[in-house]
Amino acid sequence: MQNFSRLFGQPDFDQTLTDMKLKPSLIFFSFLGIIGVAFFVNRINPFFGNDPNPQKESALARTILGGLERMHFQPKAINDDFSKQVYDLYLKDLDGGKRFFTQSDIDQMTPFQNQLDDQLQNGTFEFFNVSVQLIDQSLTKTQGWYREILAKPLDFSQNVTLEADGKKLNWAKNDAELRQRWESWMKYEVLNRVTDEQEKQDKPGFTGEKKSFETLEAESRQKVLDVYDKWFKRLEKMDRDRRMEIYLNAVTNVFDPHTGYFSPKEKENFDIQMSGKLEGIGARLQSDGEKTTVTEIVAGGPAWKDGTLQPKDVVLKVGQEGAEPIDVMGFDIDDVVSKIRGPKGTRVYLTIQKPDGSVKEVVITRDVVIMEEGFAKSLILRSNQTPEAKVGYIYLPKFYADFTPQGLTSCAQDVAKEVEKLKGENVKGIILDLRNNGGGSLRDVVQMSGLFIEQGPIVQVKSRSKNPEIMEDLDPRVQYGGPLIVMVNGYSASASEILAAAMQDYGRALIVGASKTYGKGTVQRFFDLDNATGDNSVKPLGQMKITVQKFYRITGKTTQLDGVTPDIVLPDFYNLLDNGEQENDYPLQANTIPAVDFNQNAYRISDVAQLRTASNTRVTADPTFKLVSDNAVRLKKLEDQTIYPLQSEKFRLWDQRQKQESDRYENIFKPIDGFIVENLAADLPQIQSDTSRAARNQDWIKDRTKDIQLYETLRIMQDMIRMDGVAGKQ
């Protein structure tokens, strides 16, 4: 019997996560790997398998299912209804676009739709094996189709269309109908490229060779063929273990979208993202399916210190100490990354090809690499109207934390340091930017919120069948007691929502941004699956991230689904798009619990209504914000459009209309007159210590000077400061 008490005992609370895990997009053409850096692209459709390990797979399925039943905040009955939900979600993950399966394939899988609960409990994979076999067969078949279709000129004279949304399609009745879908997709891909080239040729000042439609069509077919061949080649290298991850995550995601299975490699990547550090060489790589190329060297990392490895170098071979180098040409980017990454103090041997064609061997000693680009950083904001009134700006991309004993990174500690530096600059107010911040460490969000109030509750956290636990700031000190604005948007989630909600409920900060935040009000913890079995032959099994709690505002309201509504809403490109927790499959529902007592006297906003009125007046009169609002309407229209013409002239007219509309909004963000953005004096020595770091900093500042939302937030802050000054004189 599995030892669930060992597996599912409560871990240290500082390992609690509130991160947002967005559904991955299906991206065919670009893969990015990072060695010594924190991000890896989601794997897509690993169809082809290696030999199965029935004992390990059986242990994995039963351990995951047992953990979900025992530990999930809102467990589901493992029955036929559950089986049908897993079946539907897995098919959606496998072939949501309905481009691989026919109705005949579905008919072979349908008998299993009410059996998955039994198979999982028994640790068997009859349905999974059938699905792998069918998708394997479909890949062979569809690859033959697109190669046949692209082998000869395509007919663009017929008045036909492409429906690109799989949700609006039925399964293809037979191979003939499925092949027709592939022909439509190939026509779209080719016609899109031909039209782009025609438009380039039609522009005034074009100096190249003007080619006929037939020539452009032939060249575009070859480009599409190359793209799809590379995609399918990558798919062929995906193994059974990765396919199993997709199946098991369909099981976990039926419980909720943030509960998931992580293989040992995926868990390692997640830890890197959360901590902002790893042990490696400090280089970014990308792959085109054949060559792995260095795109960036991380300042301060081992490769940067060595100085030999440079951007545009191609990695030919990777070797370890005492072993022959391995030729990595054509390898999956993750496989190359895994071979280069390694423990601190060990050496990796890279055979590289320089841009001039010369080949060299580089020996780099691995070390801890800190990815500073993902950390909190600050600037000084001013306007030429009141240049003496400096406002601090802190950008926080995520609530990162290092949960290892070394604890090298903590966003709460870093923000506290940025606050001290800003106080040293005598700023009159601080703007904390949480836009696009998907969450992270719950421990850090509580500590960070405490920087701005004396002490008191920050968030209520409720476990299954238990009374809510009140997480509070116990430190009576107020590190910063001045005007505070928190910026959010539709991708501010989880921990970001906790901080924004607490500051809003206390009346401590003004919340400014898009119409609503993401709406994730759940808490996850990791559990090591190896602790559930004494059978060493099946290890390592990986880990599970399980939703074990929901969090609530101190008012008792929830952010789950509801999100946080800003005090002042600014126009945003994505205000009208379907986005947020409610768009996921099987999200937990919203509810309320009793409020707790709370109060603070560090700072109170004088008059939110007056600030809102003043901002709305400026926004309404601002032509750039008008364009932002208009573009939001356009993007909503595009989101709803899923049918595309495949007749050449109709497609070109449609494409011209789309580009004309798009061009209207292409360069609407320009440096804003009177908006002054500067580095802190304390940061300049480090910024100037490396040319690449200085260049990135310059680009960042340039982007900020074009940020119309940030500029309006600065003006709101100036209103707050003026109102405080008037109130202080009365």
N, C-alpha and C positions, 0 to 999 in steps of 0.2 A: 504493500500500500504506500502511496506517495506521501511524503512527509510535508503536508501543507502548512503545519505550524511553523516549520523552519522556513518554508518558502514565503509564506504570507504574513509572517510576524511584522509588526510595525517597524519601519526603518527610522533612522534619524530624520527629524522633521525638515532639516535643511536640505534634504534631497527631494523635496516636494517641488513639482513643476506645474506651471500653468501655461505652458507654451501652446501656441496655435499651430496645428499641423494641417496645412491647407491641402486639399486634394491636388495631386500632381496633374499637370497638363500632359497631353500626349504630344511630345515634341520629337519630330523625326530626325532633325538634321544637325543639331549641334550638341556636343557633349563637352562639359567642362570638368576637369579634375583639379584638385588642389593638393599639393604636397606641402605640408607645413601650413596649410590654410584650411579654413573650417567648413567649406561648402562642397557638397557633391550633388550632381544632378540625379534626380529620381530615375531609377532604372525603368526601362519600358519593356513590357511584354517579353520576358525571357522564355520563349516558347520551347526551345530544344533542351533536352535533359541529359543528365549523366545517369549512371546506374543508381537505382534507388537503394536506400538503406532502410528496409522495412522496420527494423527494431528501433532505430532512432526516430523515424517519422511517426511511428506509433506512440512512442514515449512523448514526443513533442505535442501531438494532437491531444492526448489525454491530459497532459500536464496543463496545457493552455486552457482547455475546457474546464478542468477542475478549478484552476485559478480564477477564471471568470465567474464561475458559480459562487465561489466563496468570498471573493474580494471586491467585485464590481459594485459601485454605488447603487445601481439599480439592475440587478441580475434578471435575466430572462429565463423562462422555462425552456429547457432543451427538449423541444418536441417538434412535431411536423410543421407548425407555423414558423418556428425558428429555422428549420431546414429549408423551407421555401424562401425565406428572406436571404439566407446565405447563398442559395442557388441563384437567385435573381441578382444579388450584388456581385457575385463572382462573374457571372456572364457579362454584366455591365463593365466590370474591370477588364475582362478579356477582350470584349468586342463591342464596346459601347457605340461605335460608329457603324456597326452591322456591315462590315466589309470583309469578314472572314468566314462566318458561319452561314449555312443555308438552313432552311426549315428542316431538311433531312438530318443535318447535324444536330439541330435542337431536338428533333424527335428521338435521337439516340440518347440524349442526356435527360430528357424530360422524365423518364421513369425513376430517375434518382432524386428528383426534387424533394420528395418527402422522406428520403432515406439518409440524408447527410447527418442528421442528429445521431442516428444509430451508428453510422460508420465512424464518426468522430469519437463517440464514446467507446467504440471497440478498437479504435486506433487503426482503422483500415481506410483505404483510399481508392475504392473502385471507381467512384465518380471522377475523382481527380485524374486518375490514370486515363480514363476515357477522354476527358477534356484535353489532356496533353496530346493524346494520339490524334484527336480530331483537329486541333489547331496546328499540329505538325503537318498533317496532310494538307490542310488549307494553305499553309505557307508555301509548300512545294507547288501547289496548284496555282495560287495567286501570283507567285513569282513568275511562273511560266506565262500567265496571262499578261501581266504588265510588260513583259519582255516582247511578247508577240504583238501587243497593241502598239508599242513604241517602235517596232521594227519597220513600220511603213507610215507614209503620210496619213494624218488624221483628217477626217471630214468635218469641217466646221460650218457647213452650209445648212444643216438641219436646225429647225427651230425647237431645240430641246433644252432642258435645264438640269442642273445638279441640285439635289437636296442634300445639304451637308450635315444636317442634324440627325444623328442616328435615332434619337428619341421619337422623331416623326416618321420613321420608317418601320415597316414590318420586316421580319426576316425574309431574305430572298427566297422565292419559292423553289428555285433550282439553280444549278450551276450557270445556266444561260443568263438568268436575271442577275446573279452575283457578278458574272463577268461583265455585264453591261454597266454595273455600278463602277467597276474598276476602269472601264473604258471612259465613263463620264469623269471620273477623278483624273485620269491621265489627260483628258482633253482640257480640264480646268487648269491643271498644272502647266501644261504646255502653252495654252492660250494666255495665261497670266504672264508668262515670260515673254512670249511674242509681243504682246501688247505693250509691255514695259519697254522693249527694244524699239518698237515702232515710235513710241512717244519720244524717246531719246533722239531718234533720227529726225523727227519733225520739229524739234526745238531750233529756234534761230541760233546760228553760230555753230551748228553741228559740223564737224570737220572730218569725221570718219567716213568709211565706206557705207553708202546707203544700200541696204540689202533688201531683196524682195521678201514678200511674205513667206514664199516657199523655202527660201534659204533660212530665214529666221525660224521657221517651223521645224526644219530639220535639225538645226543647232539646239533648239530648245528641247526637242525630244531626246537628244543625246544627254543634255544636262539633267533632265528628269530621270532618265535611265540610270545615270551615274549616282544620283541622290538615292534612289530607291535601292539600287544594288548595294550601296554602302549600308543603308539601313538594315536590309535583310541579312547582310553579312554579320552585322553586330548582333542581330537576333539569334543567329545560328550559334554564337559563342555563349549565349546565356544558358545556364545549367539548370538542372532539376531543382536544386536548392532554392534558386531565386524564383522559379515558378511556384514552388511550395510557399514561399513568403507571400505571394499574391493571394493564394488560396486561403492561407491561415489568417491573413489580414481581412479577407472578406468575412471570415468567422468573427474576428474581434470587432470589426467595424459595425456589425449588426447590433452590438451592444451600445456603441456610440462612436462617432467619427474620430475620437482622439485616443481610443484604446487600440493598441497595436502590438504586433509581434516584431521584434528586432533580432535579426541574426547577429552573431558576434561582430561581424564587420559593420553592420548597420548601427549597432549600439556604439561602436567605437567612433563612427562618424558623428552620431548624435552628441556624444560627449564633447567632441571637438567643437561643434557648433555652440554648445552651451557654455563651455569654459573659455573659448577663444584662444586655446593653446593646444599644441600637440608636440610630439617628438618626431622630428623629421629634418628636412634640409631647408625648407622655406622657399618654395618655388611654385608658381602656378603653371599648370599644364593644360593643354587642350588637344583633342584628337580629331582628325578628319576621317577616322575609320582605318587609316593606314599608318600615318605618321603621328607621333606624339611630340608636340612642340612646346617649348618653354615660352610662356607669354609674359611672365612678370617674376621678378626676384623680390622677396619680402625683405624690406629694410631691417637690418639687425640680425637676420637669420644666418645659419651656417653657410648657405650658398652665397649670400651677400658678403660675408666676411672673407670667404675664399676668393671670390672675384672672377673665377674662370667661367662659370656657367652664366649665360646671358640670354635675354629674350631673343627669340627666333632660332635658338639652338634646337636641333632635333635629337631626341633621345633614341639611340639605336639599340643599346644593350644595357642591362642592369645586372650588376654582380654583387654578391655578398662576400664577406671575408672568408677565404678558404674554399670558395666554390667558383665554378666556371660561370662567366657572364651569360645571361639569357637574352637572346634576340627578342625584342619586344615589338618589332614592326608588325602592325596589324592587330596588336593586343587591344582588348577593351581598356578604356582609360582607368577604370577602377583597379584592374589587374596591375597596370603599370604603377599606379599610386601605391598599392599595397606592397609592391616589391621595393619601392624607394623609401617609404616610411619605415621607421624602426626605432628601437630604444636609444635613448640618449647615450652617447659615448661610443656607439658602434659606427662602423664605416660602411659607406655604400660606394660602389665603383660604377660610374656612368661612362659609357662610350657615347660621345655626342658628335654630331656633324654640324660644323659651323656654317653660317650663311655662304661663305666663300667656297664651301665644299670640302674643306679640310676636316679630318676626323681626329678627335682627341679623347683621351681617357681622363676623367676627373674623379678624384677621390675626395669625398666630403664626409666629415665626421658629424653624425647627427646630434641634434641638441633640442632643447625645448624651444619652440617657436611661438612667440606671442603675436597674434593677429590684431594689431592695434587699430586697424581700420574699422573693426566692429565694436570698438569701445567708446565710452562717453567722451565727448570733447566739447569745447566751448569757444565762443566768439564774443566780441563786443559789437552791439548794434547801436547806431545813432542815426539821426536824420539831420539834414542841414538846417532845418528849422530850429531845432534845439540841440545843437552839437554838444553842449555841455552835459546833457542828460543821457548818460550812458546806461544801456540796458544789457544785461547778461543774457546769453543764449546758450543753452545746453542741449546738445543732440544726443539722444540715447537710442540706438538702433534695436536693442533687445535687452532683456533683463538677464544678463549673463552671470554665471557663477561657476566657480571651480569647486566641485564637491569632493575632490580628493583631499587627503590629510594636509597636503601642502597649501591648498586654498590660495593659489596664486592670483586669481581674479575674482572680483566682486564688484558688480555695478553700483551697489549702494555705497561702498567705500570710494569708488571712483567719482560718483556724482558729488559726494561730500567734499572731495578734494577740489572738484571744479567749482563748487559753491564758494569754498575758501578763496580760491584764486580770483573769482569774480568780486567777492567782497573786498579783496585787496585792490581791485580796480575802482572801488567806490561806485558800483552800479546802483541805480535807483530802483531797479526791478529785475526779475529773472523770468525768462521764458524757457520752459522745459518742453522740448519737442519729442512727442511720442508717436508721431505719424509713422505708419508702416511698422510699428513695433509690435511683433506678434506675441510677446510675453516672455516667460522664463521662470526665474526663481521666485517663489512666493516669499521665502525668507527675506530676500533683498528688497522686494517691493514694500514690505512692512517696515524694514529699517529705513528705506529711502523716504517713505511718507513721514516718518518720525523726525526727519530733518526740519520739517516746516511747522510742526505743532509742538505744544509743550509735552503732552502725553495723552494717551487715550486709545480707544479701539480703532483699528484700521479696516478690518474685514472680519466677517463671520464665516467660519468654515464648518460645514456639516458633513459628518460621516454617516454611513448607512446605519439606521436604527440607533443613532446617538443624538444627544442634544448638541446644538451648535457650540463650537469652540470659538472663543473670541480672541483673535490675534491682535495684540495691541503694542503700541509704542510705550515702553516703560521708562524711557529716558526723559526727564523733565526739561532738558535743555532744548532750546530752539536754535538750530544752527543759522537759519535764515528766517527773519520775521518780517520781510518787506513784501511788496506787491509780487504776486506770482500768477503766471498764466501757464496752463498746460494745453499744448496743441495735440489734437487727435484727428484721425480720419477713419474711413471704413475698414482699414487694415490694422488699426490699433486694437489689440485683442488681449484678453485674459489679464495678465499682470498689469498691462497698461490701463485696462479698464478698472482694475482695483484701485490703482493710484488716483486716476481721474475721478472715480466715484467718491472716494474718501475725501479728496480735496474739495469736491463740489458739495458734498453733504455737510462738511464742516463750515462751508462758506469761506474756506481758506484760499482757494484759487479760482480763477475764472477759467472755464473750459471753453476752448475755441477750436472750431474746425468743421469738418464735413458733417452731414446731417445726422449720422449715427455711427457709433463704433461697431466692431465686428459682432459682438454678442456671444462671447465664450465665457461661461461662468462655471467651468468645471476644473478640477484639480487632478493631476495624474502623479503616480509614483511608479518607479521602476522596481521590478522584482526579478531576481536571478533564477531562471528555470532550473539551473543545475542543482540548486538547493532542494529540489523536490524529488531527486532520484539519487540512489546510491550506486546506480549502474554507471560506472565510469566509461564503459564502452560507447555510450550514446552521447557523451559530453564532447564539446560544449553545445548546449541546446540554444543558447541565446537568452534574451530577456523579454519581458513583457512590460509595456507601459499601460497601466490600468487606471481608469477613472475611478477614484476611490472617494471623492468628496465633491460637493458643490460649494461655491462661495457666494456670499450674500453681502450686500451693502450694509452699513451699520444702521440704515433705516429699515432693514428687513427686506427691501426689494432685491431683485436679482438682476444681474447683467446677462444671464443666460437668455439668448434670443433677443432680449430687449436692448442690450448694449447700453451705452451712456449717450444721452442727448446733450450736445454742447449748450452752454449758456448763450453763446453767439455762434450761429451757423454761417459759414462762409461758402460761397460757390466752389464747387469741386467737380472735376471731370466725371467722377464716378458716383455722384450723389443719386443718380436715377437708375443705376444698374442693379441687377439682382445680385446681391453679395451678402456675405455674412453666414453665421452659424446656421440659420434657417435653410440655407441652400444645400447643406450637407444631408446625406442620408442618415436617418435614425439619430437625430440630435436629441439630447435630453430636454424635457419640457421646462418651461419657466414656472416658478411658484414664489411665494413670499413666506417669510418667517417673522417672528416678532422683532421689533427694533431694540437697540441697546441705547443706554444713555451716553451722550457724547457732548463735548463742549470744548472750545478753544478760544483763547484771547490773544493769540500771536498777531493776527491780522484779520481784518474783516473788510470785504469789498463794500465800498460806500453805497453804490446804487447800480445794480446790474441792469435795470431797465434803461437807465440813462446811457450807460455804456453801449448797450445793444442799439439804441436809437441812433446814437452818433455813428456807430460802425455801419449800420444799414444805410444811412444817408450817404456815407462815403462810397460804399460798395455799389449802391444803385447808380451813382454818378460816374463810376470808374469804367471806362470802355474795355479794359482788359478783363475785369470780372464779368462784364456783359458777354464777352466772347467765351469765357469759361462756362458760363451758364448755357449759352447756345450750343457749345460743343458737348455738354452733358446730354442735351436732347438728341444730338446727332449720334452719340455713342449708344444711347438707348435704342435708337432706331436700328443701328447696325447690329446690336445684340439680338434684336428680334428677327433680323433678316437672315434666312438660312438657304434661300434658293438663288442660284446663280445661272445666268444665261450662258449657253455654250455655242451659240451661233456667233461667228466672229465679229460682225458689225455691231450686233446688239451688246456683245460683251464689251467691245471697245467703247461704245457710248455709255454703258453702265459704269465702266471703269473710269472714264473721263469725269463723269458726274461725281463719283466718289472722291476722286483725287482733287477735283475743284473744291469740293466741300472740305476735304482734309487740308488742302493748302491754305485755306482761310485761317486755320488754327495752328499751322505748322510753327510759325515763329512769333507767336503772340507774347512770349515771355522774353523780354529784353531787360538789360540792366535798368533799374528803376532810378530815375533822377532823384537825387537827394538822399538815397539810401546808402548809408556808410556801414560797411562790414569789415571788421578788423580782427586780427589775431590778438590774443593776450600777450603782453610783454613776456610773461613767464614761459610761454610756449615757444617763442621764437628760436631759442638756441637749438632745441631738439628738431624743430621743423627744418631749420637751415643746415642740419648736420648731414643731410642726404638729399641729393638732387631729385630722386624719384619721389621722396616724401614731400619735398617742397613743391614739386609739380602737382601732386595729388591735392595738396593743401590749396594751391592756387585755383585749381579747378573747382574745389569744394566752395571756396569763397565766391567765385564767379557765379556758381549755381545759386548760392544764397541771395546774391544781389538781384537775381531775376525772380525770386520767390515772392509772388504777389500776396500769398496768404501770410507769409512771415512778415512782410512789410505792413500789412493791415494789422497783424497782431502787435507789431511794434507801436503802431498808432493807437491801438486800444490800450496798450500799456502806458503810453504817454497820457492818455485821458485819465487812467487810474491815478497816475502820479499827480496830475494837476488837481483832480478831485480831492486827493489826500491833502494836498497843500492848502486848498481852500478850506477844507474841513478843519485843518489844524489851526487856521487863523481865527476861527469863529469861537 
